[in-house]
Amino acid sequence: MFNMTKIFMIALIASLSCELTLWIAAGMTLGMWYLPPAIFLIGAVISDRLGFGSLTDFLDA
């Protein structure tokens, strides 16, 4: 079974790094930049609560 919390956390990190790269390299103004990270963070917390993986397992790895 997949650890959905780990997948959401990796997607959160990738989303933040992509937005940071676009902001620094392209000088983009990122309106509503917080939506993708917020969605991934909420998904990680929900999957943690439903038992599809643990945030502490991700942080310990």
mmCIF file as Biopython writes it, N, C-alpha, C and O atoms, coordinates in Angstrom:
data_model
#
loop_
_atom_site.group_PDB
_atom_site.id
_atom_site.type_symbol
_atom_site.label_atom_id
_atom_site.label_alt_id
_atom_site.label_comp_id
_atom_site.label_asym_id
_atom_site.label_entity_id
_atom_site.label_seq_id
_atom_site.pdbx_PDB_ins_code
_atom_site.Cartn_x
_atom_site.Cartn_y
_atom_site.Cartn_z
_atom_site.occupancy
_atom_site.B_iso_or_equiv
_atom_site.auth_seq_id
_atom_site.auth_asym_id
_atom_site.pdbx_PDB_model_num
ATOM 1   N N  . MET A ? 1  ? 0.847  -1.186 0.000   1.0 0.0 1  A 1 
ATOM 2   C CA . MET A ? 1  ? 0.000  0.000  0.000   1.0 0.0 1  A 1 
ATOM 3   C C  . MET A ? 1  ? 0.890  1.246  0.000   1.0 0.0 1  A 1 
ATOM 4   O O  . MET A ? 1  ? 1.906  1.301  0.693   1.0 0.0 1  A 1 
ATOM 5   N N  . PHE A ? 2  ? 0.494  2.227  -0.778  1.0 0.0 2  A 1 
ATOM 6   C CA . PHE A ? 2  ? 1.262  3.463  -0.865  1.0 0.0 2  A 1 
ATOM 7   C C  . PHE A ? 2  ? 1.096  4.298  0.392   1.0 0.0 2  A 1 
ATOM 8   O O  . PHE A ? 2  ? 0.039  4.296  1.023   1.0 0.0 2  A 1 
ATOM 9   N N  . ASN A ? 3  ? 2.150  5.007  0.743   1.0 0.0 3  A 1 
ATOM 10  C CA . ASN A ? 3  ? 2.087  5.953  1.844   1.0 0.0 3  A 1 
ATOM 11  C C  . ASN A ? 3  ? 1.642  7.289  1.253   1.0 0.0 3  A 1 
ATOM 12  O O  . ASN A ? 3  ? 2.469  8.067  0.776   1.0 0.0 3  A 1 
ATOM 13  N N  . MET A ? 4  ? 0.342  7.551  1.284   1.0 0.0 4  A 1 
ATOM 14  C CA . MET A ? 4  ? -0.216 8.750  0.660   1.0 0.0 4  A 1 
ATOM 15  C C  . MET A ? 4  ? 0.312  10.020 1.309   1.0 0.0 4  A 1 
ATOM 16  O O  . MET A ? 4  ? 0.475  11.037 0.636   1.0 0.0 4  A 1 
ATOM 17  N N  . THR A ? 5  ? 0.579  9.974  2.599   1.0 0.0 5  A 1 
ATOM 18  C CA . THR A ? 5  ? 1.115  11.150 3.270   1.0 0.0 5  A 1 
ATOM 19  C C  . THR A ? 5  ? 2.472  11.512 2.691   1.0 0.0 5  A 1 
ATOM 20  O O  . THR A ? 5  ? 2.769  12.690 2.488   1.0 0.0 5  A 1 
ATOM 21  N N  . LYS A ? 6  ? 3.299  10.505 2.424   1.0 0.0 6  A 1 
ATOM 22  C CA . LYS A ? 6  ? 4.615  10.758 1.836   1.0 0.0 6  A 1 
ATOM 23  C C  . LYS A ? 6  ? 4.465  11.362 0.440   1.0 0.0 6  A 1 
ATOM 24  O O  . LYS A ? 6  ? 5.207  12.275 0.078   1.0 0.0 6  A 1 
ATOM 25  N N  . ILE A ? 7  ? 3.520  10.861 -0.339  1.0 0.0 7  A 1 
ATOM 26  C CA . ILE A ? 7  ? 3.296  11.394 -1.682  1.0 0.0 7  A 1 
ATOM 27  C C  . ILE A ? 7  ? 2.864  12.852 -1.615  1.0 0.0 7  A 1 
ATOM 28  O O  . ILE A ? 7  ? 3.357  13.681 -2.380  1.0 0.0 7  A 1 
ATOM 29  N N  . PHE A ? 8  ? 1.946  13.171 -0.706  1.0 0.0 8  A 1 
ATOM 30  C CA . PHE A ? 8  ? 1.497  14.556 -0.554  1.0 0.0 8  A 1 
ATOM 31  C C  . PHE A ? 8  ? 2.634  15.463 -0.094  1.0 0.0 8  A 1 
ATOM 32  O O  . PHE A ? 8  ? 2.749  16.591 -0.574  1.0 0.0 8  A 1 
ATOM 33  N N  . MET A ? 9  ? 3.468  14.997 0.820   1.0 0.0 9  A 1 
ATOM 34  C CA . MET A ? 9  ? 4.562  15.831 1.315   1.0 0.0 9  A 1 
ATOM 35  C C  . MET A ? 9  ? 5.617  16.061 0.232   1.0 0.0 9  A 1 
ATOM 36  O O  . MET A ? 9  ? 6.170  17.156 0.138   1.0 0.0 9  A 1 
ATOM 37  N N  . ILE A ? 10 ? 5.901  15.054 -0.579  1.0 0.0 10 A 1 
ATOM 38  C CA . ILE A ? 10 ? 6.842  15.229 -1.687  1.0 0.0 10 A 1 
ATOM 39  C C  . ILE A ? 10 ? 6.266  16.214 -2.702  1.0 0.0 10 A 1 
ATOM 40  O O  . ILE A ? 10 ? 6.992  17.053 -3.235  1.0 0.0 10 A 1 
ATOM 41  N N  . ALA A ? 11 ? 4.966  16.114 -2.969  1.0 0.0 11 A 1 
ATOM 42  C CA . ALA A ? 11 ? 4.322  17.064 -3.883  1.0 0.0 11 A 1 
ATOM 43  C C  . ALA A ? 11 ? 4.356  18.479 -3.313  1.0 0.0 11 A 1 
ATOM 44  O O  . ALA A ? 11 ? 4.518  19.443 -4.061  1.0 0.0 11 A 1 
ATOM 45  N N  . LEU A ? 12 ? 4.205  18.611 -2.003  1.0 0.0 12 A 1 
ATOM 46  C CA . LEU A ? 12 ? 4.282  19.927 -1.358  1.0 0.0 12 A 1 
ATOM 47  C C  . LEU A ? 12 ? 5.671  20.530 -1.531  1.0 0.0 12 A 1 
ATOM 48  O O  . LEU A ? 12 ? 5.799  21.703 -1.881  1.0 0.0 12 A 1 
ATOM 49  N N  . ILE A ? 13 ? 6.702  19.743 -1.290  1.0 0.0 13 A 1 
ATOM 50  C CA . ILE A ? 13 ? 8.079  20.227 -1.438  1.0 0.0 13 A 1 
ATOM 51  C C  . ILE A ? 13 ? 8.358  20.596 -2.896  1.0 0.0 13 A 1 
ATOM 52  O O  . ILE A ? 13 ? 8.976  21.626 -3.168  1.0 0.0 13 A 1 
ATOM 53  N N  . ALA A ? 14 ? 7.907  19.765 -3.827  1.0 0.0 14 A 1 
ATOM 54  C CA . ALA A ? 14 ? 8.114  20.059 -5.251  1.0 0.0 14 A 1 
ATOM 55  C C  . ALA A ? 14 ? 7.377  21.325 -5.667  1.0 0.0 14 A 1 
ATOM 56  O O  . ALA A ? 14 ? 7.897  22.126 -6.443  1.0 0.0 14 A 1 
ATOM 57  N N  . SER A ? 15 ? 6.181  21.501 -5.157  1.0 0.0 15 A 1 
ATOM 58  C CA . SER A ? 15 ? 5.400  22.690 -5.490  1.0 0.0 15 A 1 
ATOM 59  C C  . SER A ? 15 ? 6.077  23.954 -4.980  1.0 0.0 15 A 1 
ATOM 60  O O  . SER A ? 15 ? 6.161  24.950 -5.699  1.0 0.0 15 A 1 
ATOM 61  N N  . LEU A ? 16 ? 6.555  23.917 -3.754  1.0 0.0 16 A 1 
ATOM 62  C CA . LEU A ? 16 ? 7.229  25.089 -3.191  1.0 0.0 16 A 1 
ATOM 63  C C  . LEU A ? 16 ? 8.526  25.398 -3.922  1.0 0.0 16 A 1 
ATOM 64  O O  . LEU A ? 16 ? 8.834  26.565 -4.166  1.0 0.0 16 A 1 
ATOM 65  N N  . SER A ? 17 ? 9.287  24.372 -4.274  1.0 0.0 17 A 1 
ATOM 66  C CA . SER A ? 17 ? 10.547 24.626 -4.978  1.0 0.0 17 A 1 
ATOM 67  C C  . SER A ? 17 ? 10.295 25.157 -6.385  1.0 0.0 17 A 1 
ATOM 68  O O  . SER A ? 17 ? 11.046 26.006 -6.864  1.0 0.0 17 A 1 
ATOM 69  N N  . CYS A ? 18 ? 9.263  24.677 -7.044  1.0 0.0 18 A 1 
ATOM 70  C CA . CYS A ? 18 ? 8.909  25.177 -8.376  1.0 0.0 18 A 1 
ATOM 71  C C  . CYS A ? 18 ? 8.502  26.641 -8.307  1.0 0.0 18 A 1 
ATOM 72  O O  . CYS A ? 18 ? 8.944  27.448 -9.125  1.0 0.0 18 A 1 
ATOM 73  N N  . GLU A ? 19 ? 7.667  26.989 -7.340  1.0 0.0 19 A 1 
ATOM 74  C CA . GLU A ? 19 ? 7.234  28.374 -7.210  1.0 0.0 19 A 1 
ATOM 75  C C  . GLU A ? 19 ? 8.391  29.286 -6.846  1.0 0.0 19 A 1 
ATOM 76  O O  . GLU A ? 19 ? 8.472  30.409 -7.343  1.0 0.0 19 A 1 
ATOM 77  N N  . LEU A ? 20 ? 9.281  28.824 -5.992  1.0 0.0 20 A 1 
ATOM 78  C CA . LEU A ? 20 ? 10.447 29.626 -5.624  1.0 0.0 20 A 1 
ATOM 79  C C  . LEU A ? 20 ? 11.360 29.839 -6.827  1.0 0.0 20 A 1 
ATOM 80  O O  . LEU A ? 20 ? 11.886 30.934 -7.026  1.0 0.0 20 A 1 
ATOM 81  N N  . THR A ? 21 ? 11.544 28.796 -7.625  1.0 0.0 21 A 1 
ATOM 82  C CA . THR A ? 21 ? 12.369 28.919 -8.830  1.0 0.0 21 A 1 
ATOM 83  C C  . THR A ? 21 ? 11.767 29.919 -9.811  1.0 0.0 21 A 1 
ATOM 84  O O  . THR A ? 21 ? 12.479 30.760 -10.361 1.0 0.0 21 A 1 
ATOM 85  N N  . LEU A ? 22 ? 10.464 29.830 -10.030 1.0 0.0 22 A 1 
ATOM 86  C CA . LEU A ? 22 ? 9.811  30.776 -10.937 1.0 0.0 22 A 1 
ATOM 87  C C  . LEU A ? 22 ? 9.901  32.201 -10.411 1.0 0.0 22 A 1 
ATOM 88  O O  . LEU A ? 22 ? 10.080 33.141 -11.186 1.0 0.0 22 A 1 
ATOM 89  N N  . TRP A ? 23 ? 9.779  32.361 -9.120  1.0 0.0 23 A 1 
ATOM 90  C CA . TRP A ? 23 ? 9.822  33.694 -8.523  1.0 0.0 23 A 1 
ATOM 91  C C  . TRP A ? 23 ? 11.212 34.302 -8.652  1.0 0.0 23 A 1 
ATOM 92  O O  . TRP A ? 23 ? 11.347 35.479 -8.988  1.0 0.0 23 A 1 
ATOM 93  N N  . ILE A ? 24 ? 12.248 33.506 -8.388  1.0 0.0 24 A 1 
ATOM 94  C CA . ILE A ? 24 ? 13.620 34.023 -8.448  1.0 0.0 24 A 1 
ATOM 95  C C  . ILE A ? 24 ? 14.088 34.169 -9.898  1.0 0.0 24 A 1 
ATOM 96  O O  . ILE A ? 24 ? 14.586 35.227 -10.284 1.0 0.0 24 A 1 
ATOM 97  N N  . ALA A ? 25 ? 13.934 33.125 -10.693 1.0 0.0 25 A 1 
ATOM 98  C CA . ALA A ? 25 ? 14.495 33.124 -12.047 1.0 0.0 25 A 1 
ATOM 99  C C  . ALA A ? 25 ? 13.711 34.007 -13.012 1.0 0.0 25 A 1 
ATOM 100 O O  . ALA A ? 25 ? 14.302 34.725 -13.819 1.0 0.0 25 A 1 
ATOM 101 N N  . ALA A ? 26 ? 12.411 33.958 -12.933 1.0 0.0 26 A 1 
ATOM 102 C CA . ALA A ? 26 ? 11.600 34.672 -13.915 1.0 0.0 26 A 1 
ATOM 103 C C  . ALA A ? 26 ? 11.060 35.993 -13.386 1.0 0.0 26 A 1 
ATOM 104 O O  . ALA A ? 26 ? 10.499 36.780 -14.149 1.0 0.0 26 A 1 
ATOM 105 N N  . GLY A ? 27 ? 11.220 36.242 -12.108 1.0 0.0 27 A 1 
ATOM 106 C CA . GLY A ? 27 ? 10.698 37.473 -11.535 1.0 0.0 27 A 1 
ATOM 107 C C  . GLY A ? 27 ? 9.183  37.541 -11.565 1.0 0.0 27 A 1 
ATOM 108 O O  . GLY A ? 27 ? 8.603  38.624 -11.644 1.0 0.0 27 A 1 
ATOM 109 N N  . MET A ? 28 ? 8.550  36.391 -11.503 1.0 0.0 28 A 1 
ATOM 110 C CA . MET A ? 28 ? 7.093  36.354 -11.589 1.0 0.0 28 A 1 
ATOM 111 C C  . MET A ? 28 ? 6.464  36.818 -10.289 1.0 0.0 28 A 1 
ATOM 112 O O  . MET A ? 28 ? 6.975  36.554 -9.201  1.0 0.0 28 A 1 
ATOM 113 N N  . THR A ? 29 ? 5.360  37.504 -10.423 1.0 0.0 29 A 1 
ATOM 114 C CA . THR A ? 29 ? 4.542  37.765 -9.250  1.0 0.0 29 A 1 
ATOM 115 C C  . THR A ? 29 ? 3.554  36.613 -9.170  1.0 0.0 29 A 1 
ATOM 116 O O  . THR A ? 29 ? 2.834  36.330 -10.128 1.0 0.0 29 A 1 
ATOM 117 N N  . LEU A ? 30 ? 3.529  35.975 -8.062  1.0 0.0 30 A 1 
ATOM 118 C CA . LEU A ? 30 ? 2.742  34.749 -7.937  1.0 0.0 30 A 1 
ATOM 119 C C  . LEU A ? 30 ? 1.456  35.031 -7.170  1.0 0.0 30 A 1 
ATOM 120 O O  . LEU A ? 30 ? 1.408  34.889 -5.948  1.0 0.0 30 A 1 
ATOM 121 N N  . GLY A ? 31 ? 0.432  35.426 -7.884  1.0 0.0 31 A 1 
ATOM 122 C CA . GLY A ? 31 ? -0.863 35.581 -7.255  1.0 0.0 31 A 1 
ATOM 123 C C  . GLY A ? 31 ? -1.418 34.210 -6.901  1.0 0.0 31 A 1 
ATOM 124 O O  . GLY A ? 31 ? -1.314 33.267 -7.685  1.0 0.0 31 A 1 
ATOM 125 N N  . MET A ? 32 ? -1.995 34.109 -5.745  1.0 0.0 32 A 1 
ATOM 126 C CA . MET A ? 32 ? -2.584 32.847 -5.270  1.0 0.0 32 A 1 
ATOM 127 C C  . MET A ? 32 ? -1.542 31.734 -5.185  1.0 0.0 32 A 1 
ATOM 128 O O  . MET A ? 32 ? -1.874 30.569 -5.400  1.0 0.0 32 A 1 
ATOM 129 N N  . TRP A ? 33 ? -0.305 32.064 -4.879  1.0 0.0 33 A 1 
ATOM 130 C CA . TRP A ? 33 ? 0.787  31.089 -4.830  1.0 0.0 33 A 1 
ATOM 131 C C  . TRP A ? 33 ? 0.584  30.060 -3.734  1.0 0.0 33 A 1 
ATOM 132 O O  . TRP A ? 33 ? 1.149  28.968 -3.793  1.0 0.0 33 A 1 
ATOM 133 N N  . TYR A ? 34 ? -0.206 30.391 -2.751  1.0 0.0 34 A 1 
ATOM 134 C CA . TYR A ? 34 ? -0.354 29.531 -1.583  1.0 0.0 34 A 1 
ATOM 135 C C  . TYR A ? 34 ? -1.352 28.393 -1.807  1.0 0.0 34 A 1 
ATOM 136 O O  . TYR A ? 34 ? -1.417 27.480 -0.984  1.0 0.0 34 A 1 
ATOM 137 N N  . LEU A ? 35 ? -2.120 28.415 -2.877  1.0 0.0 35 A 1 
ATOM 138 C CA . LEU A ? 35 ? -3.140 27.379 -3.066  1.0 0.0 35 A 1 
ATOM 139 C C  . LEU A ? 35 ? -2.577 25.975 -3.273  1.0 0.0 35 A 1 
ATOM 140 O O  . LEU A ? 35 ? -2.992 25.067 -2.553  1.0 0.0 35 A 1 
ATOM 141 N N  . PRO A ? 36 ? -1.652 25.736 -4.219  1.0 0.0 36 A 1 
ATOM 142 C CA . PRO A ? 36 ? -1.142 24.359 -4.363  1.0 0.0 36 A 1 
ATOM 143 C C  . PRO A ? 36 ? -0.478 23.818 -3.092  1.0 0.0 36 A 1 
ATOM 144 O O  . PRO A ? 36 ? -0.761 22.681 -2.712  1.0 0.0 36 A 1 
ATOM 145 N N  . PRO A ? 37 ? 0.401  24.589 -2.412  1.0 0.0 37 A 1 
ATOM 146 C CA . PRO A ? 37 ? 0.962  24.050 -1.167  1.0 0.0 37 A 1 
ATOM 147 C C  . PRO A ? 37 ? -0.100 23.797 -0.106  1.0 0.0 37 A 1 
ATOM 148 O O  . PRO A ? 37 ? -0.011 22.820 0.639   1.0 0.0 37 A 1 
ATOM 149 N N  . ALA A ? 38 ? -1.097 24.660 -0.030  1.0 0.0 38 A 1 
ATOM 150 C CA . ALA A ? 38 ? -2.156 24.463 0.963   1.0 0.0 38 A 1 
ATOM 151 C C  . ALA A ? 38 ? -2.948 23.197 0.668   1.0 0.0 38 A 1 
ATOM 152 O O  . ALA A ? 38 ? -3.290 22.450 1.585   1.0 0.0 38 A 1 
ATOM 153 N N  . ILE A ? 39 ? -3.240 22.955 -0.597  1.0 0.0 39 A 1 
ATOM 154 C CA . ILE A ? 39 ? -3.985 21.747 -0.969  1.0 0.0 39 A 1 
ATOM 155 C C  . ILE A ? 39 ? -3.181 20.495 -0.624  1.0 0.0 39 A 1 
ATOM 156 O O  . ILE A ? 39 ? -3.730 19.536 -0.081  1.0 0.0 39 A 1 
ATOM 157 N N  . PHE A ? 40 ? -1.882 20.501 -0.937  1.0 0.0 40 A 1 
ATOM 158 C CA . PHE A ? 40 ? -1.049 19.335 -0.624  1.0 0.0 40 A 1 
ATOM 159 C C  . PHE A ? 40 ? -0.900 19.145 0.889   1.0 0.0 40 A 1 
ATOM 160 O O  . PHE A ? 40 ? -0.889 18.012 1.369   1.0 0.0 40 A 1 
ATOM 161 N N  . LEU A ? 41 ? -0.786 20.239 1.639   1.0 0.0 41 A 1 
ATOM 162 C CA . LEU A ? 41 ? -0.665 20.132 3.094   1.0 0.0 41 A 1 
ATOM 163 C C  . LEU A ? 41 ? -1.955 19.599 3.706   1.0 0.0 41 A 1 
ATOM 164 O O  . LEU A ? 41 ? -1.913 18.740 4.587   1.0 0.0 41 A 1 
ATOM 165 N N  . ILE A ? 42 ? -3.090 20.095 3.253   1.0 0.0 42 A 1 
ATOM 166 C CA . ILE A ? 42 ? -4.375 19.596 3.750   1.0 0.0 42 A 1 
ATOM 167 C C  . ILE A ? 42 ? -4.542 18.120 3.393   1.0 0.0 42 A 1 
ATOM 168 O O  . ILE A ? 42 ? -5.012 17.331 4.212   1.0 0.0 42 A 1 
ATOM 169 N N  . GLY A ? 43 ? -4.156 17.745 2.168   1.0 0.0 43 A 1 
ATOM 170 C CA . GLY A ? 43 ? -4.224 16.333 1.770   1.0 0.0 43 A 1 
ATOM 171 C C  . GLY A ? 43 ? -3.337 15.454 2.627   1.0 0.0 43 A 1 
ATOM 172 O O  . GLY A ? 43 ? -3.718 14.336 2.973   1.0 0.0 43 A 1 
ATOM 173 N N  . ALA A ? 44 ? -2.141 15.954 2.979   1.0 0.0 44 A 1 
ATOM 174 C CA . ALA A ? 44 ? -1.233 15.180 3.831   1.0 0.0 44 A 1 
ATOM 175 C C  . ALA A ? 44 ? -1.821 14.981 5.220   1.0 0.0 44 A 1 
ATOM 176 O O  . ALA A ? 44 ? -1.729 13.892 5.785   1.0 0.0 44 A 1 
ATOM 177 N N  . VAL A ? 45 ? -2.422 16.023 5.768   1.0 0.0 45 A 1 
ATOM 178 C CA . VAL A ? 45 ? -3.013 15.907 7.106   1.0 0.0 45 A 1 
ATOM 179 C C  . VAL A ? 45 ? -4.211 14.963 7.078   1.0 0.0 45 A 1 
ATOM 180 O O  . VAL A ? 45 ? -4.374 14.142 7.980   1.0 0.0 45 A 1 
ATOM 181 N N  . ILE A ? 46 ? -5.044 15.072 6.055   1.0 0.0 46 A 1 
ATOM 182 C CA . ILE A ? 46 ? -6.208 14.186 5.955   1.0 0.0 46 A 1 
ATOM 183 C C  . ILE A ? 46 ? -5.769 12.732 5.795   1.0 0.0 46 A 1 
ATOM 184 O O  . ILE A ? 46 ? -6.322 11.847 6.448   1.0 0.0 46 A 1 
ATOM 185 N N  . SER A ? 47 ? -4.780 12.475 4.933   1.0 0.0 47 A 1 
ATOM 186 C CA . SER A ? 47 ? -4.332 11.090 4.754   1.0 0.0 47 A 1 
ATOM 187 C C  . SER A ? 47 ? -3.662 10.559 6.018   1.0 0.0 47 A 1 
ATOM 188 O O  . SER A ? 47 ? -3.726 9.362  6.301   1.0 0.0 47 A 1 
ATOM 189 N N  . ASP A ? 48 ? -3.016 11.450 6.781   1.0 0.0 48 A 1 
ATOM 190 C CA . ASP A ? 48 ? -2.439 11.043 8.061   1.0 0.0 48 A 1 
ATOM 191 C C  . ASP A ? 48 ? -3.546 10.634 9.024   1.0 0.0 48 A 1 
ATOM 192 O O  . ASP A ? 48 ? -3.431 9.619  9.711   1.0 0.0 48 A 1 
ATOM 193 N N  . ARG A ? 49 ? -4.601 11.409 9.075   1.0 0.0 49 A 1 
ATOM 194 C CA . ARG A ? 49 ? -5.711 11.120 9.985   1.0 0.0 49 A 1 
ATOM 195 C C  . ARG A ? 49 ? -6.485 9.864  9.578   1.0 0.0 49 A 1 
ATOM 196 O O  . ARG A ? 49 ? -7.015 9.149  10.428  1.0 0.0 49 A 1 
ATOM 197 N N  . LEU A ? 50 ? -6.542 9.602  8.258   1.0 0.0 50 A 1 
ATOM 198 C CA . LEU A ? 50 ? -7.262 8.418  7.787   1.0 0.0 50 A 1 
ATOM 199 C C  . LEU A ? 50 ? -6.428 7.146  7.879   1.0 0.0 50 A 1 
ATOM 200 O O  . LEU A ? 50 ? -6.937 6.051  7.639   1.0 0.0 50 A 1 
ATOM 201 N N  . GLY A ? 51 ? -5.152 7.286  8.225   1.0 0.0 51 A 1 
ATOM 202 C CA . GLY A ? 51 ? -4.303 6.119  8.404   1.0 0.0 51 A 1 
ATOM 203 C C  . GLY A ? 51 ? -3.584 5.656  7.155   1.0 0.0 51 A 1 
ATOM 204 O O  . GLY A ? 51 ? -3.165 4.501  7.083   1.0 0.0 51 A 1 
ATOM 205 N N  . PHE A ? 52 ? -3.430 6.533  6.159   1.0 0.0 52 A 1 
ATOM 206 C CA . PHE A ? 52 ? -2.726 6.171  4.928   1.0 0.0 52 A 1 
ATOM 207 C C  . PHE A ? 52 ? -1.243 6.478  4.998   1.0 0.0 52 A 1 
ATOM 208 O O  . PHE A ? 52 ? -0.578 6.537  3.964   1.0 0.0 52 A 1 
ATOM 209 N N  . GLY A ? 53 ? -0.725 6.670  6.165   1.0 0.0 53 A 1 
ATOM 210 C CA . GLY A ? 53 ? 0.680  7.008  6.361   1.0 0.0 53 A 1 
ATOM 211 C C  . GLY A ? 53 ? 0.769  8.021  7.486   1.0 0.0 53 A 1 
ATOM 212 O O  . GLY A ? 53 ? -0.233 8.612  7.888   1.0 0.0 53 A 1 
ATOM 213 N N  . SER A ? 54 ? 1.948  8.209  7.976   1.0 0.0 54 A 1 
ATOM 214 C CA . SER A ? 54 ? 2.129  9.098  9.114   1.0 0.0 54 A 1 
ATOM 215 C C  . SER A ? 54 ? 3.102  10.209 8.769   1.0 0.0 54 A 1 
ATOM 216 O O  . SER A ? 54 ? 4.103  9.982  8.089   1.0 0.0 54 A 1 
ATOM 217 N N  . LEU A ? 55 ? 2.805  11.411 9.241   1.0 0.0 55 A 1 
ATOM 218 C CA . LEU A ? 55 ? 3.723  12.530 9.036   1.0 0.0 55 A 1 
ATOM 219 C C  . LEU A ? 55 ? 5.036  12.289 9.768   1.0 0.0 55 A 1 
ATOM 220 O O  . LEU A ? 55 ? 6.093  12.694 9.283   1.0 0.0 55 A 1 
ATOM 221 N N  . THR A ? 56 ? 4.988  11.639 10.924  1.0 0.0 56 A 1 
ATOM 222 C CA . THR A ? 56 ? 6.226  11.374 11.656  1.0 0.0 56 A 1 
ATOM 223 C C  . THR A ? 56 ? 7.092  10.357 10.918  1.0 0.0 56 A 1 
ATOM 224 O O  . THR A ? 56 ? 8.319  10.435 10.975  1.0 0.0 56 A 1 
ATOM 225 N N  . ASP A ? 57 ? 6.462  9.400  10.222  1.0 0.0 57 A 1 
ATOM 226 C CA . ASP A ? 57 ? 7.237  8.463  9.397   1.0 0.0 57 A 1 
ATOM 227 C C  . ASP A ? 57 ? 7.972  9.203  8.296   1.0 0.0 57 A 1 
ATOM 228 O O  . ASP A ? 57 ? 9.124  8.891  7.992   1.0 0.0 57 A 1 
ATOM 229 N N  . PHE A ? 58 ? 7.308  10.183 7.699   1.0 0.0 58 A 1 
ATOM 230 C CA . PHE A ? 58 ? 7.948  10.965 6.637   1.0 0.0 58 A 1 
ATOM 231 C C  . PHE A ? 58 ? 9.091  11.798 7.196   1.0 0.0 58 A 1 
ATOM 232 O O  . PHE A ? 58 ? 10.156 11.880 6.585   1.0 0.0 58 A 1 
ATOM 233 N N  . LEU A ? 59 ? 8.882  12.408 8.338   1.0 0.0 59 A 1 
ATOM 234 C CA . LEU A ? 59 ? 9.909  13.274 8.913   1.0 0.0 59 A 1 
ATOM 235 C C  . LEU A ? 59 ? 11.084 12.477 9.461   1.0 0.0 59 A 1 
ATOM 236 O O  . LEU A ? 59 ? 12.205 12.985 9.495   1.0 0.0 59 A 1 
ATOM 237 N N  . ASP A ? 60 ? 10.851 11.231 9.894   1.0 0.0 60 A 1 
ATOM 238 C CA . ASP A ? 60 ? 11.933 10.394 10.411  1.0 0.0 60 A 1 
ATOM 239 C C  . ASP A ? 60 ? 12.787 9.799  9.294   1.0 0.0 60 A 1 
ATOM 240 O O  . ASP A ? 60 ? 13.963 9.502  9.502   1.0 0.0 60 A 1 
ATOM 241 N N  . ALA A ? 61 ? 12.202 9.626  8.114   1.0 0.0 61 A 1 
ATOM 242 C CA . ALA A ? 61 ? 12.911 8.972  6.999   1.0 0.0 61 A 1 
ATOM 243 C C  . ALA A ? 61 ? 13.988 9.820  6.395   1.0 0.0 61 A 1 
ATOM 244 O O  . ALA A ? 61 ? 14.657 9.392  5.455   1.0 0.0 61 A 1 
#
